[in-house]
């Protein structure tokens, strides 16, 4: 018997207690310092067995064992980790499909290679209705093959509202298909918000609309500098007005992307949002660093350095990855200390936000999560859309060796094997594969955010302790 390698702890000195979390079992406990000391005693070999121990000690041992804080041995735990990862990868309870209706965008964000820069939008793909129909065929076949309990359909881009006909066609058709199969449909839209109207929301509501995620990159001046139109015109005021018009109709989440030059503007954005009449209707407010794109020469774990304003990410738009309900991929990062402070500031303003502790393997590792590009090409995640060499298949089920080779690469992904005995492996799985590929060309190089996770864990511990105290007082 020994302590799990996935144990995390935060001392709660004011209460002489310790917050324990196990990332493999997701167990969270607030225990006395004596119970935490028991784990240390077992780890050091000073505990000589449970026979004849006091009943309180026996109860503590049982509690720790039942919640996974104690394990038989390291080999058994490694098998449990492998079984868990395999189960998550092959899970059939949810089919998730992100459809990029277009790679065109009406913004000219400096940090995005898409945007309306030069003649990019003249070359960027837009899904024809005929292709949208074939996408619907492929998804219906997947619904029949996987037989999920839940189908998550996300519209993304580029800017998905630049191709409303394709979005409407797919949403209506797949709503009927889901209902006919008894599958719960959850539809999300990730948009820059400029073209969002009440008519768009009302049209989508009957088709399982779960939420819309919109990006604001700092306060008004900062956002207008970071996310302008091609002519340099600001977009902040129009987006905010659009949010105001639709916030009562469906859940709205606010996202944002910061670098070292913009992060200090976010408290002012939070102040502004708090003053708005739609503040209490925001279901999530969550900000993250911009992906760094220049190559990293050294082999090993990628350092956390934010992208500069003039660099470009060579893939699809990664500014708003996540569902319309506000779940976001937080695996693209840097500025760890300020990122943590910004999360706390978001909470202080009373907005729901991500707690900063990763929730598990992202979609790139899941067999029944797919991204579909405007031409019908399949990808493992939105971050690779448009890079045909990284396409894992096609909606027409065509057999092409280069797509099959890419699929095999994704099937063999294992960045967490480079992470040693890190306790965050079950929840992080090595970080953002798209970021790894953009920086090193090696998807199995981890992107490490341990310091940010540890800071978030401290906040989570104190929140759990407060809830525990409130429960005891009641």
C-alpha positions as CSV (number, residue, x, y, z in Angstrom):
1,X,0.0,0.0,0.0
2,X,1.3,3.4,-1.0
3,X,0.1,6.9,-1.7
4,X,-1.2,7.5,-5.3
5,X,1.1,9.4,-7.6
6,X,-1.9,11.5,-8.6
7,X,-2.5,13.0,-5.1
8,X,-2.4,16.7,-4.8
9,X,-2.7,18.6,-1.5
10,X,-3.1,22.2,-0.3
11,X,-2.6,23.0,3.4
12,X,-5.4,25.0,5.0
13,X,-3.3,26.4,7.9
14,X,-6.1,28.5,9.4
15,X,-8.2,25.4,10.0
16,X,-5.3,22.9,10.6
17,X,-6.7,20.9,7.7
18,X,-5.5,19.8,4.3
19,X,-7.4,19.8,1.0
20,X,-6.7,16.5,-0.9
21,X,-7.4,15.9,-4.6
22,X,-6.7,12.8,-6.7
23,X,-6.7,13.7,-10.4
24,X,-7.4,10.1,-11.5
25,X,-10.4,9.4,-9.4
26,X,-11.4,13.1,-9.2
27,X,-11.9,12.7,-5.4
28,X,-11.7,15.9,-3.3
29,X,-11.5,15.8,0.5
30,X,-10.9,18.3,3.3
31,X,-9.2,16.3,6.0
32,X,-7.4,16.9,9.3
33,X,-3.6,17.4,9.2
34,X,-3.4,14.0,11.0
35,X,-4.9,12.2,8.0
36,X,-2.6,13.9,5.6
37,X,0.3,13.0,7.9
38,X,-0.8,9.4,7.7
39,X,-0.2,9.5,3.9
40,X,3.3,10.8,4.6
41,X,3.9,8.1,7.1
42,X,2.9,5.4,4.6
43,X,5.0,7.0,1.9
44,X,8.1,7.0,4.1
45,X,7.6,3.4,5.1
46,X,7.0,4.3,8.7
47,X,3.5,2.8,8.8
48,X,3.7,-0.9,9.7
49,X,0.3,-2.2,8.8
50,X,-3.3,-1.6,9.7
51,X,-3.7,-4.5,12.1
52,X,-4.4,-3.4,15.6
53,X,-4.6,0.3,14.8
54,X,-7.2,2.6,16.4
55,X,-10.6,2.7,14.9
56,X,-10.2,6.3,13.8
57,X,-7.0,5.4,11.9
58,X,-8.8,2.5,10.3
59,X,-11.6,4.8,9.2
60,X,-9.1,7.2,7.7
61,X,-7.3,4.4,5.8
62,X,-10.6,3.1,4.4
63,X,-11.6,6.7,3.3
64,X,-8.2,7.2,1.6
65,X,-8.4,3.8,-0.1
66,X,-11.9,4.2,-1.3
67,X,-11.2,7.5,-2.9
68,X,-8.0,6.4,-4.6
69,X,-5.5,8.3,-2.4
70,X,-4.0,5.0,-1.4
71,X,-3.2,2.3,-4.0
72,X,-1.8,-1.2,-4.0
73,X,1.4,-0.4,-5.9
74,X,2.7,1.7,-8.8
75,X,2.2,-0.9,-11.5
76,X,-1.4,-1.3,-10.6
77,X,-1.9,2.4,-10.7
78,X,-0.2,2.7,-14.0
79,X,-2.6,0.1,-15.4
80,X,-5.5,2.1,-13.9
81,X,-4.2,5.2,-15.7
82,X,-3.9,3.4,-19.0
83,X,-7.4,1.9,-18.6
84,X,-8.8,5.4,-17.8
85,X,-7.2,7.0,-20.8
86,X,-8.4,4.2,-23.1
87,X,-11.9,4.5,-21.7
88,X,-12.0,8.2,-22.3
89,X,-10.6,7.9,-25.8
90,X,-13.2,5.3,-26.8
91,X,-16.2,6.7,-24.9
92,X,-19.4,6.5,-27.0
93,X,-21.7,8.4,-24.7
94,X,-21.1,11.6,-26.7
95,X,-20.5,12.4,-30.4
96,X,-18.9,15.8,-30.8
97,X,-18.6,17.5,-34.2
98,X,-17.2,20.9,-34.9
99,X,-18.2,22.2,-38.3
100,X,-16.2,25.1,-39.9
101,X,-18.7,26.6,-42.3
102,X,-16.0,28.9,-43.6
103,X,-12.3,29.8,-43.1
104,X,-13.2,33.4,-44.1
105,X,-13.2,36.1,-41.4
106,X,-14.5,39.7,-41.3
107,X,-11.9,40.7,-38.7
108,X,-8.2,41.5,-39.2
109,X,-6.8,40.4,-35.9
110,X,-3.0,40.8,-35.8
111,X,-2.4,37.5,-34.0
112,X,-4.5,35.4,-36.4
113,X,-3.4,34.3,-39.9
114,X,-7.0,34.1,-41.0
115,X,-8.6,37.5,-40.6
116,X,-9.1,39.8,-43.6
117,X,-5.4,40.3,-44.3
118,X,-4.4,41.0,-47.9
119,X,-6.2,38.6,-50.3
120,X,-6.7,35.8,-47.7
121,X,-10.5,35.9,-47.8
122,X,-10.4,35.6,-51.6
123,X,-8.6,32.3,-51.2
124,X,-10.3,31.0,-47.9
125,X,-12.8,28.3,-48.3
126,X,-16.5,28.6,-47.8
127,X,-18.7,25.5,-47.5
128,X,-21.2,25.1,-50.4
129,X,-24.7,23.9,-49.6
130,X,-24.0,20.7,-51.6
131,X,-21.0,20.0,-49.3
132,X,-23.1,20.8,-46.2
133,X,-25.6,18.2,-47.4
134,X,-22.9,15.6,-47.6
135,X,-21.6,16.7,-44.1
136,X,-25.2,15.9,-42.9
137,X,-25.0,12.5,-44.5
138,X,-21.7,11.7,-42.8
139,X,-22.9,12.9,-39.4
140,X,-26.1,10.8,-39.6
141,X,-24.0,7.8,-40.4
142,X,-21.9,8.5,-37.3
143,X,-25.0,8.9,-35.2
144,X,-26.1,5.4,-36.3
145,X,-22.6,3.9,-35.9
146,X,-21.7,5.4,-32.5
147,X,-25.3,5.5,-31.0
148,X,-24.4,8.3,-28.5
149,X,-26.6,9.6,-25.7
150,X,-25.6,13.2,-26.6
151,X,-24.6,14.9,-29.8
152,X,-22.7,18.2,-29.5
153,X,-22.7,20.2,-32.7
154,X,-20.5,23.3,-32.7
155,X,-20.3,25.9,-35.5
156,X,-17.0,27.6,-35.8
157,X,-14.7,29.2,-38.4
158,X,-13.2,31.6,-39.5
159,X,-16.4,33.4,-38.8
160,X,-19.4,30.9,-39.1
161,X,-22.0,33.7,-39.4
162,X,-20.5,34.5,-42.8
163,X,-22.1,31.3,-44.1
164,X,-25.6,31.3,-42.5
165,X,-27.2,29.1,-45.2
166,X,-24.8,26.2,-44.5
167,X,-25.3,26.6,-40.7
168,X,-29.1,26.7,-40.9
169,X,-29.2,23.7,-43.3
170,X,-27.1,21.6,-41.0
171,X,-28.7,22.7,-37.7
172,X,-32.2,22.0,-39.0
173,X,-31.4,18.6,-40.6
174,X,-29.3,17.4,-37.6
175,X,-32.0,18.5,-35.2
176,X,-34.5,16.2,-37.0
177,X,-31.9,13.4,-37.2
178,X,-31.2,13.6,-33.5
179,X,-34.8,13.7,-32.5
180,X,-35.6,10.7,-34.7
181,X,-32.8,8.7,-32.9
182,X,-33.7,9.8,-29.4
183,X,-30.3,11.6,-29.1
184,X,-30.0,14.8,-27.1
185,X,-28.7,17.6,-29.4
186,X,-26.6,20.4,-28.0
187,X,-25.8,23.1,-30.5
188,X,-23.1,25.8,-29.9
189,X,-21.9,28.7,-32.0
190,X,-18.4,30.3,-31.6
191,X,-18.5,33.8,-33.2
192,X,-16.8,37.1,-33.1
193,X,-20.2,38.6,-32.5
194,X,-20.2,41.3,-35.2
195,X,-23.0,39.6,-37.2
196,X,-24.9,38.2,-34.3
197,X,-28.6,39.2,-34.4
198,X,-31.9,38.3,-32.7
199,X,-33.0,36.7,-36.0
200,X,-30.0,34.4,-36.0
201,X,-30.6,33.3,-32.4
202,X,-34.4,32.9,-33.0
203,X,-33.7,30.8,-36.1
204,X,-31.3,28.5,-34.1
205,X,-33.2,28.1,-30.9
206,X,-35.5,25.3,-32.2
207,X,-32.4,23.4,-33.2
208,X,-30.9,22.8,-29.7
209,X,-29.1,26.1,-29.3
210,X,-27.2,25.7,-26.1
211,X,-25.1,28.8,-26.1
212,X,-23.0,31.3,-28.0
213,X,-19.4,32.2,-27.3
214,X,-18.1,35.7,-28.2
215,X,-14.6,37.1,-27.9
216,X,-13.7,40.5,-26.3
217,X,-10.0,41.1,-26.2
218,X,-9.7,43.6,-23.3
219,X,-11.3,46.9,-22.7
220,X,-12.8,49.0,-25.5
221,X,-9.5,50.6,-26.8
222,X,-7.5,47.4,-26.5
223,X,-10.1,45.2,-28.2
224,X,-10.5,47.7,-31.1
225,X,-6.7,47.6,-31.5
226,X,-6.5,43.8,-31.4
227,X,-9.7,42.9,-33.3
228,X,-10.4,45.6,-35.9
229,X,-12.1,45.4,-39.3
230,X,-9.9,45.5,-42.4
231,X,-10.1,49.3,-42.5
232,X,-9.0,49.6,-38.9
233,X,-12.5,50.4,-37.6
234,X,-13.3,49.3,-34.1
235,X,-15.7,46.4,-33.3
236,X,-16.2,46.6,-29.5
237,X,-19.3,48.8,-29.4
238,X,-21.2,46.9,-32.0
239,X,-20.4,43.5,-30.5
240,X,-21.6,44.7,-27.0
241,X,-24.8,46.0,-28.5
242,X,-25.4,42.7,-30.2
243,X,-24.8,40.9,-26.9
244,X,-27.3,43.2,-25.2
245,X,-30.0,42.3,-27.8
246,X,-29.6,38.5,-27.6
247,X,-28.5,37.9,-24.0
248,X,-32.0,37.2,-22.8
249,X,-32.7,34.8,-25.6
250,X,-29.9,32.2,-25.1
251,X,-26.8,31.6,-22.8
252,X,-23.9,33.9,-23.7
253,X,-20.3,33.2,-22.8
254,X,-17.5,35.8,-23.1
255,X,-14.0,34.7,-24.0
256,X,-10.8,36.8,-24.5
257,X,-7.2,36.4,-25.6
258,X,-4.3,38.2,-24.0
259,X,-0.6,38.7,-24.4
260,X,1.9,40.7,-22.4
261,X,0.8,43.9,-23.9
262,X,-3.0,43.5,-23.3
263,X,-3.6,41.6,-20.1
264,X,-3.6,44.6,-17.9
265,X,-6.6,45.9,-19.7
266,X,-8.8,43.0,-18.6
267,X,-9.8,44.4,-15.2
268,X,-11.3,47.4,-17.0
269,X,-13.2,45.0,-19.3
270,X,-14.6,43.2,-16.2
271,X,-15.6,46.5,-14.6
272,X,-17.4,47.4,-17.9
273,X,-19.2,44.1,-18.2
274,X,-20.3,44.2,-14.5
275,X,-22.1,47.5,-15.3
276,X,-24.0,46.2,-18.2
277,X,-27.7,45.2,-18.0
278,X,-26.9,41.8,-19.3
279,X,-24.2,41.0,-16.7
280,X,-26.3,38.5,-14.8
281,X,-27.1,36.7,-18.1
282,X,-23.5,35.7,-18.9
283,X,-23.0,32.0,-18.2
284,X,-19.2,32.1,-18.4
285,X,-16.4,34.7,-18.6
286,X,-13.0,33.1,-19.3
287,X,-9.8,34.5,-20.7
288,X,-6.7,32.7,-22.0
289,X,-3.2,33.5,-23.5
290,X,-2.6,33.6,-27.2
291,X,-0.8,30.6,-28.7
292,X,2.9,31.1,-29.3
293,X,3.9,30.1,-32.8
294,X,7.6,30.5,-33.4
295,X,9.6,27.3,-33.4
296,X,11.2,26.0,-30.2
297,X,14.7,24.6,-31.0
298,X,15.3,22.6,-27.8
299,X,13.8,19.2,-27.3
300,X,11.7,18.7,-24.2
301,X,8.7,20.5,-22.6
302,X,7.5,23.7,-24.3
303,X,8.1,26.8,-22.2
304,X,5.2,29.1,-21.6
305,X,5.8,32.2,-23.6
306,X,2.9,34.3,-25.1
307,X,2.8,35.1,-28.8
308,X,3.8,38.5,-29.9
309,X,1.3,40.7,-31.7
310,X,2.8,40.3,-35.1
311,X,3.3,36.5,-35.1
312,X,0.8,34.2,-36.8
313,X,-0.6,30.8,-35.9
314,X,-0.4,28.5,-38.8
315,X,-3.7,26.7,-38.4
316,X,-7.4,27.6,-38.1
317,X,-8.6,30.4,-35.8
318,X,-7.7,29.4,-32.2
319,X,-9.1,32.5,-30.5
320,X,-12.3,30.9,-29.2
321,X,-11.9,27.2,-29.0
322,X,-14.6,25.7,-26.8
323,X,-18.3,25.3,-26.6
324,X,-20.9,28.0,-26.8
325,X,-21.6,27.3,-23.1
326,X,-18.2,28.7,-22.4
327,X,-16.0,25.7,-21.9
328,X,-12.6,26.7,-23.3
329,X,-9.4,25.0,-24.1
330,X,-7.0,26.5,-21.7
331,X,-4.0,24.7,-23.1
332,X,-2.4,27.6,-24.9
333,X,-0.4,29.6,-22.6
334,X,2.0,31.8,-20.7
335,X,1.8,34.7,-18.2
336,X,0.9,32.2,-15.5
337,X,0.9,34.5,-12.5
338,X,-1.2,37.2,-14.2
339,X,-3.4,34.5,-15.7
340,X,-4.2,33.3,-12.1
341,X,-4.8,36.8,-10.9
342,X,-7.1,37.5,-13.8
343,X,-9.2,34.4,-12.9
344,X,-9.5,35.6,-9.3
345,X,-10.5,39.1,-10.6
346,X,-13.2,37.5,-12.8
347,X,-14.6,35.7,-9.7
348,X,-14.4,38.8,-7.6
349,X,-16.7,40.5,-10.2
350,X,-19.2,37.7,-9.7
351,X,-18.8,36.1,-13.1
352,X,-18.8,32.3,-13.5
353,X,-15.4,31.2,-14.8
354,X,-13.1,28.2,-15.3
355,X,-11.4,27.2,-12.1
356,X,-8.1,26.7,-14.0
357,X,-7.7,23.0,-13.2
358,X,-7.9,21.0,-16.4
359,X,-10.9,18.7,-16.7
360,X,-9.5,15.9,-18.8
361,X,-8.3,14.8,-22.2
362,X,-9.3,17.3,-24.9
363,X,-11.1,16.2,-28.1
364,X,-8.0,15.6,-30.1
365,X,-7.6,12.3,-28.1
366,X,-11.2,11.2,-28.4
367,X,-12.2,8.8,-31.2
368,X,-15.7,10.2,-31.4
369,X,-14.8,13.9,-31.6
370,X,-14.3,15.4,-35.1
371,X,-13.8,18.7,-36.8
372,X,-15.0,19.1,-40.4
373,X,-13.5,21.7,-42.7
374,X,-15.4,23.7,-45.4
375,X,-14.3,21.2,-48.1
376,X,-15.5,18.1,-46.1
377,X,-12.0,17.2,-44.8
378,X,-11.9,15.7,-41.3
379,X,-9.5,16.8,-38.6
380,X,-8.7,15.8,-35.1
381,X,-9.2,19.3,-33.7
382,X,-10.0,22.8,-35.0
383,X,-6.4,23.8,-34.6
384,X,-5.4,21.8,-37.7
385,X,-8.2,22.7,-40.1
386,X,-6.9,24.0,-43.4
387,X,-3.6,22.1,-43.1
388,X,-4.5,19.3,-45.5
389,X,-1.5,17.2,-44.5
390,X,-3.0,16.9,-41.1
391,X,-6.4,15.8,-42.3
392,X,-7.5,12.4,-40.8
393,X,-10.2,11.6,-43.4
394,X,-13.0,12.9,-45.5
395,X,-16.8,12.9,-45.3
396,X,-16.9,11.0,-48.6
397,X,-15.0,8.1,-46.9
398,X,-12.3,8.4,-49.7
399,X,-9.2,6.3,-49.0
400,X,-6.1,8.4,-49.4
401,X,-2.8,7.2,-47.9
402,X,-1.8,10.6,-46.6
403,X,-5.0,11.0,-44.7
404,X,-4.7,7.5,-43.3
405,X,-1.1,8.3,-42.3
406,X,-2.2,11.4,-40.4
407,X,-5.0,9.5,-38.7
408,X,-2.4,6.9,-37.5
409,X,-0.3,9.7,-36.0
410,X,-3.2,11.0,-34.0
411,X,-4.2,7.5,-32.9
412,X,-0.7,7.0,-31.5
413,X,-0.5,10.3,-29.6
414,X,0.9,10.1,-26.1
415,X,2.4,13.4,-25.0
416,X,1.7,12.5,-21.4
417,X,4.4,9.8,-21.6
418,X,7.0,12.6,-21.5
419,X,5.5,14.0,-18.3
420,X,7.1,11.6,-15.9
421,X,5.1,11.2,-12.7
422,X,3.2,14.5,-12.9
423,X,0.0,14.3,-10.9
424,X,-1.9,16.3,-13.5
425,X,-1.5,13.7,-16.3
426,X,-5.1,12.3,-16.0
427,X,-6.6,15.8,-16.4
428,X,-4.0,17.5,-18.7
429,X,-2.7,14.6,-20.8
430,X,0.3,16.6,-21.9
431,X,-1.5,19.8,-23.0
432,X,-2.4,21.3,-26.3
433,X,-1.3,19.2,-29.3
434,X,-1.9,22.0,-31.8
435,X,0.4,24.3,-29.9
436,X,3.0,21.5,-29.7
437,X,2.8,21.0,-33.4
438,X,3.0,24.7,-34.3
439,X,6.1,25.2,-32.2
440,X,8.1,22.0,-32.6
441,X,6.5,19.9,-35.3
442,X,6.2,17.2,-32.8
443,X,2.7,16.5,-31.4
444,X,4.1,14.4,-28.6
445,X,6.0,17.2,-27.0
446,X,4.1,18.3,-23.9
447,X,2.9,21.9,-23.3
448,X,3.4,22.3,-19.6
449,X,1.1,24.5,-17.5
450,X,1.8,23.0,-14.1
451,X,2.5,26.2,-12.3
452,X,-0.9,27.6,-13.5
453,X,-2.7,24.4,-12.4
454,X,-1.1,24.6,-9.0
455,X,-2.2,28.2,-8.5
456,X,-5.7,27.2,-9.6
457,X,-5.6,24.2,-7.2
458,X,-5.0,26.5,-4.2
459,X,-8.0,28.6,-5.1
460,X,-10.1,25.5,-5.5
461,X,-9.0,24.2,-2.1
462,X,-10.0,27.4,-0.3
463,X,-13.4,27.3,-2.1
464,X,-13.9,23.7,-1.1
465,X,-12.9,24.6,2.5
466,X,-15.4,27.4,2.6
467,X,-18.2,25.2,1.3
468,X,-17.3,22.5,3.8
469,X,-17.4,25.1,6.7
470,X,-20.8,26.4,5.5
471,X,-22.1,22.8,5.4
472,X,-20.9,22.1,8.9
473,X,-22.4,25.4,10.2
474,X,-25.8,24.6,8.7
